[in-house]
Every structure is written in C-alpha cells, then in structure tokens.
Amino acid sequence: MSTSTGFKRSSPWSDGLGRAAMRGLQFLILITVIALLLYGLLAIKVVVMALLIALILASAVRPVVA
C-alpha cells in the first residue's frame, strides 16, 4: 500500500521486532486468561466447600432442633 508521499506502508508484524511484539502480546494475553480462570476456579471451590460444610452441619443439627 502506498501513501501520497510514495512510501510503502508495512504491516506491524512484517519485521522481526513486530513479530516478537505480537508473540509477546499473545503470551501476556494467554497468561492473563489462565490466571483469571484459575482465580475463578478457586473462588468457586471456596463457595462449594462452604456450601457443603453448611449442608453437613444443617443435617447434623436438624435432629437436635426438631
């Protein structure tokens, strides 16, 4: 693609530095997504464990209360 001044415009990833930057960006995005997934799974784990403990305690206390 030529501009009005006659210089050829190159794409951002046409040279080595651009390709390295894109690979670095892809790596950072991948690490961020993995970290968010792990955080979400740990948060769900905490909620599920608390729910299971609450159900066990409720089942154990019901005969005493009833």
MOPAC internal coordinates of N, CA, C and O (Angstrom, degrees):
PM7 1SCF
backbone

  N    0.0000 0     0.00 0     0.00 0    0    0    0
  C    1.4529 1     0.00 0     0.00 0    1    0    0
  C    1.5257 1   107.70 1     0.00 0    2    1    0
  O    1.2310 1   119.78 1   -51.04 1    3    2    1
  N    1.2818 1   118.03 1   128.96 1    3    2    1
  C    1.4626 1   122.41 1   179.35 1    5    3    2
  C    1.5142 1   109.97 1  -105.82 1    6    5    3
  O    1.2310 1   121.48 1   -36.38 1    7    6    5
  N    1.3162 1   114.77 1   143.62 1    7    6    5
  C    1.4556 1   119.77 1   175.47 1    9    7    6
  C    1.5190 1   108.66 1   -94.96 1   10    9    7
  O    1.2310 1   120.32 1     1.32 1   11   10    9
  N    1.3030 1   117.00 1  -178.68 1   11   10    9
  C    1.4635 1   120.39 1  -177.76 1   13   11   10
  C    1.5290 1   112.21 1   -67.80 1   14   13   11
  O    1.2310 1   119.72 1   159.80 1   15   14   13
  N    1.3291 1   118.14 1   -20.20 1   15   14   13
  C    1.4634 1   120.34 1  -179.99 1   17   15   14
  C    1.5222 1   112.10 1   -88.21 1   18   17   15
  O    1.2310 1   120.07 1   173.35 1   19   18   17
  N    1.3317 1   117.47 1    -6.65 1   19   18   17
  C    1.4528 1   120.49 1   178.14 1   21   19   18
  C    1.5132 1   114.56 1    94.54 1   22   21   19
  O    1.2310 1   119.78 1   176.06 1   23   22   21
  N    1.3269 1   118.02 1    -3.94 1   23   22   21
  C    1.4604 1   120.11 1   177.68 1   25   23   22
  C    1.5195 1   109.77 1   -79.15 1   26   25   23
  O    1.2310 1   121.22 1   -37.72 1   27   26   25
  N    1.3101 1   115.27 1   142.28 1   27   26   25
  C    1.4560 1   119.89 1   178.01 1   29   27   26
  C    1.5277 1   108.81 1   -85.75 1   30   29   27
  O    1.2310 1   120.71 1   -54.53 1   31   30   29
  N    1.3110 1   116.25 1   125.47 1   31   30   29
  C    1.4597 1   121.56 1   179.76 1   33   31   30
  C    1.5264 1   107.94 1   -85.54 1   34   33   31
  O    1.2310 1   120.63 1   -52.49 1   35   34   33
  N    1.3067 1   116.40 1   127.51 1   35   34   33
  C    1.4607 1   119.97 1   179.31 1   37   35   34
  C    1.5220 1   109.47 1  -103.04 1   38   37   35
  O    1.2310 1   121.42 1   -22.98 1   39   38   37
  N    1.3028 1   114.89 1   157.02 1   39   38   37
  C    1.4548 1   118.96 1   178.94 1   41   39   38
  C    1.5253 1   109.12 1   -75.38 1   42   41   39
  O    1.2310 1   120.06 1   -22.24 1   43   42   41
  N    1.3199 1   117.50 1   157.76 1   43   42   41
  C    1.4663 1   120.48 1  -176.34 1   45   43   42
  C    1.5295 1   113.34 1   -62.33 1   46   45   43
  O    1.2310 1   119.83 1   153.84 1   47   46   45
  N    1.3214 1   117.93 1   -26.16 1   47   46   45
  C    1.4584 1   119.86 1  -176.60 1   49   47   46
  C    1.5264 1   113.16 1  -106.52 1   50   49   47
  O    1.2310 1   120.14 1  -156.91 1   51   50   49
  N    1.3185 1   117.35 1    23.09 1   51   50   49
  C    1.4611 1   120.24 1  -178.68 1   53   51   50
  C    1.5240 1   112.67 1   -83.58 1   54   53   51
  O    1.2310 1   119.43 1   161.43 1   55   54   53
  N    1.3238 1   118.70 1   -18.57 1   55   54   53
  C    1.4630 1   120.18 1   178.54 1   57   55   54
  C    1.5294 1   109.95 1  -112.39 1   58   57   55
  O    1.2310 1   120.66 1    -5.69 1   59   58   57
  N    1.3062 1   116.34 1   174.31 1   59   58   57
  C    1.4637 1   121.18 1  -176.10 1   61   59   58
  C    1.5102 1   113.66 1   -63.36 1   62   61   59
  O    1.2310 1   120.41 1   139.51 1   63   62   61
  N    1.3234 1   116.82 1   -40.49 1   63   62   61
  C    1.4589 1   120.12 1  -179.29 1   65   63   62
  C    1.5316 1   110.97 1   -66.61 1   66   65   63
  O    1.2310 1   120.59 1   140.41 1   67   66   65
  N    1.3226 1   116.48 1   -39.59 1   67   66   65
  C    1.4617 1   120.04 1   178.22 1   69   67   66
  C    1.5170 1   111.98 1   -65.07 1   70   69   67
  O    1.2310 1   120.98 1   138.34 1   71   70   69
  N    1.3430 1   115.73 1   -41.66 1   71   70   69
  C    1.4636 1   119.21 1   178.01 1   73   71   70
  C    1.5261 1   110.86 1   -64.90 1   74   73   71
  O    1.2310 1   120.28 1   139.44 1   75   74   73
  N    1.3245 1   117.07 1   -40.56 1   75   74   73
  C    1.4664 1   120.56 1   178.25 1   77   75   74
  C    1.5281 1   110.58 1   -64.37 1   78   77   75
  O    1.2310 1   120.43 1   140.67 1   79   78   77
  N    1.3253 1   116.79 1   -39.33 1   79   78   77
  C    1.4644 1   120.53 1   178.69 1   81   79   78
  C    1.5210 1   110.83 1   -64.84 1   82   81   79
  O    1.2310 1   120.45 1   138.49 1   83   82   81
  N    1.3251 1   116.75 1   -41.51 1   83   82   81
  C    1.4651 1   120.15 1   178.81 1   85   83   82
  C    1.5260 1   111.19 1   -65.67 1   86   85   83
  O    1.2310 1   120.32 1   138.62 1   87   86   85
  N    1.3290 1   116.99 1   -41.38 1   87   86   85
  C    1.4681 1   120.36 1   177.53 1   89   87   86
  C    1.5276 1   110.22 1   -63.87 1   90   89   87
  O    1.2310 1   120.49 1   139.86 1   91   90   89
  N    1.3199 1   116.67 1   -40.14 1   91   90   89
  C    1.4560 1   120.41 1   177.81 1   93   91   90
  C    1.5206 1   111.75 1   -64.04 1   94   93   91
  O    1.2310 1   120.66 1   138.62 1   95   94   93
  N    1.3227 1   116.34 1   -41.38 1   95   94   93
  C    1.4606 1   120.90 1   177.82 1   97   95   94
  C    1.5234 1   110.83 1   -64.73 1   98   97   95
  O    1.2310 1   120.35 1   136.98 1   99   98   97
  N    1.3259 1   116.95 1   -43.02 1   99   98   97
  C    1.4636 1   120.49 1   177.53 1  101   99   98
  C    1.5280 1   110.50 1   -60.90 1  102  101   99
  O    1.2310 1   120.67 1   138.46 1  103  102  101
  N    1.3225 1   116.33 1   -41.54 1  103  102  101
  C    1.4619 1   120.71 1   179.26 1  105  103  102
  C    1.5281 1   110.94 1   -63.31 1  106  105  103
  O    1.2310 1   120.07 1   135.67 1  107  106  105
  N    1.3299 1   117.47 1   -44.33 1  107  106  105
  C    1.4642 1   120.72 1   179.49 1  109  107  106
  C    1.5274 1   111.52 1   -64.00 1  110  109  107
  O    1.2310 1   120.45 1   140.10 1  111  110  109
  N    1.3237 1   116.75 1   -39.90 1  111  110  109
  C    1.4667 1   120.15 1   177.99 1  113  111  110
  C    1.5217 1   110.19 1   -64.58 1  114  113  111
  O    1.2310 1   120.33 1   136.91 1  115  114  113
  N    1.3296 1   116.97 1   -43.09 1  115  114  113
  C    1.4579 1   121.21 1   179.51 1  117  115  114
  C    1.5256 1   111.33 1   -62.42 1  118  117  115
  O    1.2310 1   120.13 1   135.26 1  119  118  117
  N    1.3154 1   117.36 1   -44.74 1  119  118  117
  C    1.4636 1   121.04 1   179.04 1  121  119  118
  C    1.5299 1   110.57 1   -63.67 1  122  121  119
  O    1.2310 1   120.06 1   140.45 1  123  122  121
  N    1.3299 1   117.49 1   -39.55 1  123  122  121
  C    1.4643 1   121.36 1   178.90 1  125  123  122
  C    1.5222 1   111.19 1   -64.21 1  126  125  123
  O    1.2310 1   120.31 1   135.87 1  127  126  125
  N    1.3333 1   117.02 1   -44.13 1  127  126  125
  C    1.4683 1   120.82 1   179.51 1  129  127  126
  C    1.5262 1   110.49 1   -63.82 1  130  129  127
  O    1.2310 1   120.19 1   136.69 1  131  130  129
  N    1.3223 1   117.23 1   -43.31 1  131  130  129
  C    1.4675 1   120.43 1   178.99 1  133  131  130
  C    1.5251 1   110.65 1   -63.16 1  134  133  131
  O    1.2310 1   120.28 1   137.58 1  135  134  133
  N    1.3274 1   117.07 1   -42.42 1  135  134  133
  C    1.4648 1   120.50 1   179.38 1  137  135  134
  C    1.5281 1   111.18 1   -63.31 1  138  137  135
  O    1.2310 1   120.25 1   138.61 1  139  138  137
  N    1.3233 1   117.14 1   -41.39 1  139  138  137
  C    1.4648 1   120.10 1   178.63 1  141  139  138
  C    1.5230 1   111.60 1   -65.92 1  142  141  139
  O    1.2310 1   120.32 1   140.45 1  143  142  141
  N    1.3303 1   117.00 1   -39.55 1  143  142  141
  C    1.4619 1   120.23 1   177.48 1  145  143  142
  C    1.5275 1   111.25 1   -64.06 1  146  145  143
  O    1.2310 1   120.42 1   136.24 1  147  146  145
  N    1.3137 1   116.81 1   -43.76 1  147  146  145
  C    1.4644 1   119.83 1   178.54 1  149  147  146
  C    1.5263 1   111.32 1   -64.00 1  150  149  147
  O    1.2310 1   120.51 1   138.44 1  151  150  149
  N    1.3210 1   116.62 1   -41.56 1  151  150  149
  C    1.4638 1   120.09 1   178.08 1  153  151  150
  C    1.5319 1   110.34 1   -62.05 1  154  153  151
  O    1.2310 1   120.76 1   136.69 1  155  154  153
  N    1.3310 1   116.15 1   -43.31 1  155  154  153
  C    1.4609 1   120.24 1   178.39 1  157  155  154
  C    1.5159 1   112.37 1   -63.21 1  158  157  155
  O    1.2310 1   120.39 1   137.69 1  159  158  157
  N    1.3260 1   116.87 1   -42.31 1  159  158  157
  C    1.4604 1   120.03 1   178.65 1  161  159  158
  C    1.5246 1   111.65 1   -65.32 1  162  161  159
  O    1.2310 1   120.13 1   141.56 1  163  162  161
  N    1.3230 1   117.36 1   -38.44 1  163  162  161
  C    1.4623 1   119.77 1   177.13 1  165  163  162
  C    1.5240 1   111.37 1   -66.74 1  166  165  163
  O    1.2310 1   120.28 1   142.09 1  167  166  165
  N    1.3250 1   117.06 1   -37.91 1  167  166  165
  C    1.4682 1   120.36 1   178.68 1  169  167  166
  C    1.5274 1   110.25 1   -65.69 1  170  169  167
  O    1.2310 1   120.51 1   139.27 1  171  170  169
  N    1.3299 1   116.63 1   -40.73 1  171  170  169
  C    1.4672 1   120.45 1   178.09 1  173  171  170
  C    1.5211 1   109.73 1   -65.65 1  174  173  171
  O    1.2310 1   120.45 1   140.13 1  175  174  173
  N    1.3273 1   116.75 1   -39.87 1  175  174  173
  C    1.4591 1   121.03 1   179.50 1  177  175  174
  C    1.5214 1   110.67 1   -60.24 1  178  177  175
  O    1.2310 1   120.09 1   137.57 1  179  178  177
  N    1.3198 1   117.44 1   -42.43 1  179  178  177
  C    1.4637 1   121.31 1   179.96 1  181  179  178
  C    1.5242 1   110.24 1   -63.97 1  182  181  179
  O    1.2310 1   119.96 1   138.11 1  183  182  181
  N    1.3124 1   117.68 1   -41.89 1  183  182  181
  C    1.4663 1   121.37 1  -179.37 1  185  183  182
  C    1.5209 1   110.41 1   -67.14 1  186  185  183
  O    1.2310 1   120.13 1   136.51 1  187  186  185
  N    1.3211 1   117.35 1   -43.49 1  187  186  185
  C    1.4640 1   120.78 1  -179.13 1  189  187  186
  C    1.5263 1   110.47 1   -64.95 1  190  189  187
  O    1.2310 1   120.11 1   137.61 1  191  190  189
  N    1.3229 1   117.39 1   -42.39 1  191  190  189
  C    1.4685 1   120.07 1   178.93 1  193  191  190
  C    1.5302 1   110.76 1   -62.43 1  194  193  191
  O    1.2310 1   120.20 1   136.74 1  195  194  193
  N    1.3141 1   117.22 1   -43.26 1  195  194  193
  C    1.4643 1   120.53 1   178.79 1  197  195  194
  C    1.5287 1   110.77 1   -63.56 1  198  197  195
  O    1.2310 1   120.47 1   140.13 1  199  198  197
  N    1.3229 1   116.70 1   -39.87 1  199  198  197
  C    1.4616 1   120.67 1   178.93 1  201  199  198
  C    1.5249 1   111.04 1   -65.16 1  202  201  199
  O    1.2310 1   119.93 1   137.05 1  203  202  201
  N    1.3188 1   117.73 1   -42.95 1  203  202  201
  C    1.4609 1   120.80 1   178.85 1  205  203  202
  C    1.5280 1   111.53 1   -64.09 1  206  205  203
  O    1.2310 1   120.06 1   138.17 1  207  206  205
  N    1.3154 1   117.50 1   -41.83 1  207  206  205
  C    1.4683 1   120.56 1   177.73 1  209  207  206
  C    1.5228 1   110.40 1   -63.56 1  210  209  207
  O    1.2310 1   120.29 1   138.57 1  211  210  209
  N    1.3215 1   117.05 1   -41.43 1  211  210  209
  C    1.4666 1   120.59 1   178.60 1  213  211  210
  C    1.5255 1   111.01 1   -63.31 1  214  213  211
  O    1.2310 1   120.02 1   139.05 1  215  214  213
  N    1.3224 1   117.56 1   -40.95 1  215  214  213
  C    1.4671 1   120.22 1   178.55 1  217  215  214
  C    1.5258 1   111.55 1   -66.27 1  218  217  215
  O    1.2310 1   120.17 1   139.28 1  219  218  217
  N    1.3157 1   117.28 1   -40.72 1  219  218  217
  C    1.4678 1   120.53 1   178.80 1  221  219  218
  C    1.5273 1   110.52 1   -64.25 1  222  221  219
  O    1.2310 1   120.65 1   135.06 1  223  222  221
  N    1.3285 1   116.36 1   -44.94 1  223  222  221
  C    1.4711 1   119.54 1   178.70 1  225  223  222
  C    1.5284 1   111.61 1   -64.61 1  226  225  223
  O    1.2310 1   120.20 1   139.76 1  227  226  225
  N    1.3172 1   117.22 1   -40.24 1  227  226  225
  C    1.4614 1   120.33 1   179.12 1  229  227  226
  C    1.5255 1   110.60 1   -64.38 1  230  229  227
  O    1.2310 1   120.26 1   140.83 1  231  230  229
  N    1.3193 1   117.12 1   -39.17 1  231  230  229
  C    1.4631 1   120.68 1   178.36 1  233  231  230
  C    1.5267 1   111.13 1   -67.93 1  234  233  231
  O    1.2310 1   120.17 1   144.08 1  235  234  233
  N    1.3113 1   117.28 1   -35.92 1  235  234  233
  C    1.4627 1   120.35 1  -179.23 1  237  235  234
  C    1.5246 1   111.97 1   -74.16 1  238  237  235
  O    1.2310 1   119.77 1   147.10 1  239  238  237
  N    1.3111 1   118.05 1   -32.90 1  239  238  237
  C    1.4634 1   121.97 1  -176.03 1  241  239  238
  C    1.5284 1   111.89 1   -85.75 1  242  241  239
  O    1.2310 1   119.31 1   158.26 1  243  242  241
  N    1.3110 1   118.92 1   -21.74 1  243  242  241
  C    1.4684 1   121.51 1  -174.66 1  245  243  242
  C    1.5339 1   112.56 1   -57.32 1  246  245  243
  O    1.2310 1   118.48 1   133.91 1  247  246  245
  N    1.3257 1   120.50 1   -46.09 1  247  246  245
  C    1.4731 1   117.93 1   179.40 1  249  247  246
  C    1.5308 1   113.09 1   -62.74 1  250  249  247
  O    1.2310 1   120.41 1   148.28 1  251  250  249
  N    1.3164 1   116.83 1   -31.72 1  251  250  249
  C    1.4663 1   119.86 1   179.97 1  253  251  250
  C    1.5225 1   110.34 1   -71.23 1  254  253  251
  O    1.2310 1   120.37 1   141.08 1  255  254  253
  N    1.3268 1   116.89 1   -38.92 1  255  254  253
  C    1.4573 1   121.52 1  -177.04 1  257  255  254
  C    1.5261 1   110.83 1   -76.86 1  258  257  255
  O    1.2310 1   120.06 1   143.60 1  259  258  257
  N    1.3190 1   117.50 1   -36.40 1  259  258  257
  C    1.4706 1   121.15 1  -174.62 1  261  259  258
  C    1.4987 1   114.12 1   -75.44 1  262  261  259
  O    1.2310 1   120.10 1   180.00 1  263  262  261

